[in-house]
Amino acid sequence: MPTNQVPAHVAASPADHRRLGRELKLFTTEPMVGAGLPLWLPDGAVIRAELERLAAEEAVRGGCQRVFTPVLAKRELFERSGHWDKFSEDMFPPMKVGEEEFVLRPANCPHHALVYASEQRSFRDLPVRLAELGSMFRSELSGVLGGLSRVRQINLDDTHVFCAPEQVRGEIRRGVESVRRCYELLGISVTRYRLSRRGGGDGYLGATGLWADAERQLAAALTELGIDYEDAPGEAAFYGPKIDVQVTDPAGREETLSTVQLDFNQPERFGLGFIGSDGARHRPVMIHRGVLSAMERIVAFLIEQYEGAFPPWLAPVQVLVLPVGDDHAERALAVADQLRASGLRAGCDPADATLGARIRRAVKVPYVAVIGDREVASGLVALRLRDGRQISGVGLPQLISEISQQVSARSIKLGDIG
């Protein structure tokens, strides 16, 4: 289950996602829906959809199989998994249907354990990697909720790997490499990697020797990748050690966005197994891999990191067309239509204010195409880039081609046009 979410009561900074998210019309809240249940507005939905697409592509690249599982299950599933004992106070109350009780899930892993268990597995089948961008729920008190960073419904980019013990190191490496690739595309800098180990107290599941071997494999994977890490005894989850990827937001608060963690609990509780090369039945290791974290948390982080001025591939509007006056509106609308037909997200802001005022309110848009008398006559556009550059006389095919290339490459920076 995701942890270390930023409390709602933290004082808002100039880049606070709660303020920017509302100003930019990315999300809103409604009392009739309830606190901690944000409504994603169209522009916010664009950002989330792009991140979900990245997560899906990364899952395929990482050898994962996509699955879909229900957001609720009988209470007995979570009793079996151990979540009811550990987290029932943070779960929504059971819903009685006839003589049965159903619960909104606090985590996706029990469902994935059952997907793995749906057929007999051989050592030749391993590793089995199951990915789902699934919803889970927390019964948080309204006083601690805020924006996207602390919510009651979490939509998590979630992968569970079932592998033989000797495959653990390679799978850990694969998970960390996936995080690094995605962070590079998103422009996220890692503050530190933390190896969260078992502490000295009770409450941990699994034999001490099993934990020691798992911690060695996690450390070895980080070393092989050339990553310095911080040891953190006592920070492991009760079911296994983990690697926490720590980041720092613009306000200087450190949090965990992504994790790669081992789980000795679920395979044991669900009796998971595979037939080894010796013909005997063996227990797989389960690895939880959250690459992009929850959609709510990653979007909140990116809103603050970019202060709403997103890279072109994430920007809700990639190109905004501005007619200088009403006489240029027809051509401006036609240009916007051509941009949209090419697959770019384009809008057209009519001449309801001065050109300067409309340019200022488009300050977060990567590219602004201005259409005046000269552009109508020539069939070209005057282009303004968000970084202040201005380029006159750009042909529409060239504009479409070069911006599309930047978007396709998921470039962080505005490229050269012309």
N, C-alpha and C positions, 0 to 999 in steps of 0.2 A: 504494500500500500504506500502511496506517495507520502513523504514526510517533509518537514522543514519548510512548510509553506509560509509566506510572508504574512504576518498578522495584519488584520484590517486597520488596527488602530495606529499603525506607524504613520507619522506625519507625512503629508503629501509633499513631494519634491516637485520642482518645475516639470520634471519628466515623468511624474507619477502616471501610471497607465490608467488609473481610474479617471483622472481628469481628461487626459488625452483621448482615451477610448470614447468618452462621451462627446468631446468636442469634435472629433473626427467621425462620429457616428459609426463606430465599430461594434459597440454593444450597448445594451441598456438593461435596466432592471425594472420590474413592475411588481408592486405590492400584491396584486392578485395572483401572480405566479409564485412569489416568495423570495426571501433573501437567499443569496447563494445559488440562485438559478438564473443566470444571465441569459438574456435573449440576444443571439448573434444577429446583428443587422447586416444588410447585404454586403457592405464593404468589409466588415469583420469576417463574414462568411467566406469571402474571396481569399483572405489571408489564411484562414483555417484550411480551406480546401487545397490551397497550394502546399501547405505543410503536410496534409494528409497524403497528397500525391507523392511528395518526397519520401514520406515514411513507407508508402507502398512500394515505390521503386527500390528503396534501400533494402526492404525485406526480400524482394525478389533477387536483388544482387547478392544478398547474404545467404541465399539458398533456403529461404523460408517458404512454407506453404501457408496460404491465407485460409483462415477459418472464420466462421461467424457463430457466436454462441449467445444464448438468451441473457438478458440483464437480470433475471431473477431465477431462483431455484428453490426447491424445498429446503426448509431449515436444516434438515438432516445432512444436506451436502456440506454446509458450513460447520456443522458439528463434526462431521467426519474430517474435514480439512484442518480443523483447529481454529478457524477464524471466529467461531461463535464464542469459544472460551476466551480468546485474546481480545476481540474487538467488538463484542456484542453491544457495549455501551455506545460505540460510535456508529452502529448500524441502525437503519430504520426498523421500526417494530415489524414483526411478522404480520402478513395479511392472511387471514383465515379464509380458505375456500373449501367449503364442505368440512370434512374432518382433517384437512391438510393445511399446513402453514407454509407460506411462500415468503421469501426474503429477497429484497433488492441486494445485489451482490456488492460486497466491499472490495472485491478483487476478482480478477479474471482467471487466476491460476487453477482453481478447482475444476472449472469447466474444461480447461485445456488438459488437465490430467486425465479427465474422462475421455477426451478425444484421443489421447495417446492410448488409453486402455481399450478403445473400441475394437482393436484387432491385435492378434498376437504379433509380437515384434521379435526379429532376429538381430543378432549383432551386425548383420549385413545392412539392416535398415537404418542403423544409427549413423550420425545423429538425426533425430526428428526435430525439425524446427517449425513451430507453429506461431503464426503472427496474426494479430487482430488489433484493430483500433477500436477498443471496446469501452463501453460506458460502465462506470461503477459509482457507488453512492456512499455518502457519509452523512450521518445525522449530526451535523455541527450546530452549535448554538448560534442564534442569529447575531449575537454581539461580537463574534470573532470573524464574521464573514465580510468580504469586501472585494469588489471588482472581479477580476478573473483569477487572482492569486489564491483565494481561499473560497471554495465553492462546495455545494452539496452534490453536484454531479460532475464527475471527472471523466474525461474522454482520453484514454491513455493509449499511446503507441506502445504496444505490449507484445513481447516475444518470449516464448518459453521453449527452451532447448532441452531435449531428453537425450542424453549421451552416455557412453560407457565411461568409467572413471579415467581411463587413459586418454580420452578425447577432451577432457575438461580444459587443459591448457590451451589447446588450439581454438576451442570455442570461446574462451575468455578473450583471446587475442582478436578473434573475429568480431566480437561485440565491441571491444574498445576501438578497433579500427573503424567500425561503422559510426560510432559516436564522433570520432575525429573527422571523418569525411563530412558528416552533416554539419558539424560546428564550423568547418572551414567555409562551407557554402553559406552559412547563416552569419558569418563574421563574428562568431562567439569565441571569446578568449577564455581558456581554462585557467582558473586561479591556481588550482592544485588538484592532484589526484590523491584520494584518501583510501588506504587499505584498512577497512573496518573489520577488526578481528574480534574473536571471542574474548570476553572479560573473565574475571576470576569468580564471579558469582554463579548461582544456579539459574535455572530457567532456560538453558540452551538445550536444544534437541540434537541428539546424535552423540556418538562416542568421541572422546577427546582426541584419539588418534586420527579419526576421520576428519575432524576440524583442522588438526595440524597439517595433514596432507593437503587439504583444500586450500588453506592459507598459503602454503608453499607454492602451489600451482598458480594462485592468483599473483603472488609476488614474482614468480618466474615469468609469467606472461607480460607483466609490466616491464620487467627488466629487458626481456627480449625485444620489446617495442622501444626501448631507450627512454622510458618514462620514469622520471623521479617521482617518488610518492611519499606520503606521510603515513606512518603507522598510527593506527587509532584503536588501541585495545579497548574493548567494551562497547564499541560503536556498531558491532555486527547486529543483524537481525537475529531473532531467537532461533531461526531455522537455518542459518548459515552465514558465512562471511561474505563480504561484498566489496566492490570497488565503487566509490562515490566520486562522481565528477563534479567538482566544486567550481562555481562561477560567482562573480561579484557584479551586482547591478549598479547603475549609475549613482545610486544613493550610498554606495559603499557596503551594502548588506550582502553577506555571503549566503548562498543556498546551494542545495543539491538539485541539479536538473536531471541528470542521467545517472543510471546505475547499472552495474552488471553484478549479479549476486547468485550465490549457490544456495540450493535448498535441499536439505536432507529430510525435511518434514513431509512434503507432499508425496514423494515416491513411497515412503514408508506407510503413510496413512491410507493411501489408495492401493497399496499392494502392487505397485507397478513393477514390471519386469521385462526381461528380454532373454532369448535363448542364446547363450554364448557359443563360441566355436567348440567348446568342450561338451556341448549338448545339455549343460546344466542351466538352470534359471538364475539370472543375476538381476540385481537392482540397478536401475539407471540413476544417474545424477540429473537433477533438474536445475537449469540455469534460467533465471529471470533476466531479461534484457530490455531495458527501457531506453531507447535511443533518443527520441525527441521529447520524452517526458509526456505529461498531460498537455493536450492542446491548449487548455486554459492557461497553464503556467508558462509555456513557451511563448504564446502570443503576448501575455503580459510582459514577459522579459523583453521581447523584441520591440514592443511598443516603446518601452522606456529606453532601450539601447539606441534606437534610431529616432527617438522623439517623434514618431509618426511618419518620418521621411524614409520609407522603406526602399530597399533595393528594387530595381525595375521589375524583377520577376515576382516579387511579393506585393507590389503596390496595387491597391484596389483599382486605381485609374492609372494606366501607364502613359497615356498620351491624352492631353486635354486640348481640344481645338477651340480657339477663340476668334470669332469674327470681330473685326474692328468696329463695324457698325451693322445696322439692319440690312444694308445692301449686300453684305457679304455672307449673310446667314445661310443662304441656299448652298453656296459652295462649301461653307464650313460643315454643314450637315452631311454633304456628300463625302467629304474627306473623312469625317468620323465614321460613316458607314463603311468606307473602304478599309479603314484601319480595323474595324470590328470584323469585317469579312475575312481579313487576313489572320485572325486569331488574337489580335491585341485587344486589351481592354481600353477602350477609348470613350471619351465623353465630349460633349459640346456645351460650352457655357454661353448662352445668348447675351446679346449686347444690352443687358439691363443695368449696367453700370459702366464707368469709364474703363478703358482697356487696362490702365494702370491698376485700378482697384481689383479687377478680375485676375490680373497676374499675381497680385499680392495674396489673394485668397487661394491661389493655386500653388502656394509655396511648397507644399509637400509632394506635388506631382512631379515625377522625373522629367517629363518632356511636355512642353507647351508649344503647340503649332498655331501661329498667328496668321489669319487670312485677311488681307486688306485689298485695296485696288490692284496693287502690283501683283499680288499672288493670284488673284482671280484672273488677271490678264495672262499671266505666264503659266498658270497651272502648277506653280511651285508653292512652297510654304516657307515662312520665316520661323525658325526654330529657336526656342529658348530652353536651355537646360537648367535644371534645378541648381546646379553649382554656379550659375551666373553666366555661363558661356552663351553667346548668341550666334546663330548661323543663318544667313539669308540664302534664299534661292536653293532650297533642298527639294529634289524631286520625290514625289510620293513613293514610287517603287523602291528607291534607295533608302528612304526613311523606314519603310516597312521592313526591308531586308535587314538593315543593320540593327534596328531595335529588336526584331525577332531573334536575331542571332544572340544578342545579349541576354534576352529572356530565356532562350533555350539553354544557354550555358549557365544560367542562374548566376550571372555576374553580380558581384556586390556593388561595383562602381558603375557610374555612368560612362559609357564608352564614347569614342570619337564618332561623330556623324559627319560624313562628307570628306 
